[in-house]
Amino acid sequence: MAAPLSYQLRVDGLACPFCAYGIEKKLNAIEGVERVETNIKDGAVIVIMQDGFTLDEATARKAVKEAGFSLRKLEPAQSVPNAGPR
C-alpha cells in the first residue's frame, strides 16, 4: 500500500494558535483531507490526504484565503509526520 500523499503549505501571517485553528478548520473541510498539522514558528502547514485523494494548489489557496491568510507555496511534503494523539 502506498503512503498517503502529503503536502507542505507555506502560509504568510501564521502567527498564533488561533491562526492555526482557522487554517486547520478550512483545510479539514476539503474532501479527502485526513489530517492537518501546523508549525506556527515556520509558517508551515502539513496536509495529509486520504488514500486516493490529492490536493491542488487552487483548492489549497482558496481554503487558506478563506481563513484570512495568503498561500505562498504548496509542495509535496518530504515525509508524513507520525500519526498520534494531538
C-alpha positions in Angstrom: 0.0 0.0 0.0 1.3 3.4 -0.9 1.9 6.0 1.7 -0.7 8.8 1.9 0.0 11.9 -0.1 1.1 14.8 2.0 1.7 18.5 1.1 3.5 21.3 2.8 2.0 24.7 2.5 3.9 27.9 3.3 1.5 30.5 4.7 2.0 34.2 5.3 0.7 35.6 8.5 0.5 32.3 10.6 1.4 33.7 14.0 -0.7 32.2 16.8 -2.7 29.1 17.8 -5.9 30.8 16.8 -4.5 31.4 13.3 -3.5 27.8 13.1 -7.0 26.7 14.2 -8.7 28.8 11.5 -6.5 27.3 8.8 -6.9 23.8 10.1 -10.7 24.2 10.1 -10.8 25.3 6.5 -8.3 22.7 5.2 -10.0 19.9 7.1 -13.3 20.8 5.3 -11.7 19.8 2.0 -12.8 16.4 0.7 -10.1 13.8 1.2 -8.1 15.6 3.9 -7.1 13.1 6.6 -5.2 15.4 8.9 -3.7 18.9 9.1 -0.7 19.9 11.3 0.6 23.4 11.7 4.0 24.8 12.6 3.5 28.4 13.7 7.2 29.1 14.1 7.9 28.1 10.5 4.7 29.3 8.9 4.2 25.8 7.6 1.1 23.6 7.3 1.2 19.9 6.5 -1.9 18.4 4.9 -2.1 14.6 4.8 -4.6 13.2 2.4 -6.6 10.0 2.5 -5.7 7.3 0.0 -6.8 8.2 -3.5 -7.1 11.9 -2.9 -4.8 14.8 -3.9 -4.7 18.5 -3.1 -4.4 21.0 -5.9 -3.0 24.5 -5.4 -6.2 26.3 -6.3 -8.2 24.4 -3.6 -5.5 25.0 -1.0 -5.2 28.7 -2.0 -8.9 29.2 -1.6 -9.1 27.5 1.8 -6.1 29.5 3.1 -7.6 32.7 1.8 -11.0 32.0 3.4 -9.1 31.6 6.7 -7.7 35.1 6.2 -4.1 34.2 5.1 -2.0 34.0 1.9 -0.6 30.8 0.5 3.0 31.5 -0.5 3.9 27.9 -1.7 2.5 24.4 -2.0 4.8 21.4 -2.5 4.8 17.7 -1.7 6.0 17.1 1.8 9.2 15.2 2.3 7.8 12.9 4.9 4.5 12.4 6.7 4.6 13.1 10.4 3.7 10.2 12.6 0.0 9.9 13.4 -0.6 10.2 17.1 -2.6 11.9 19.8 -3.0 15.6 19.5 
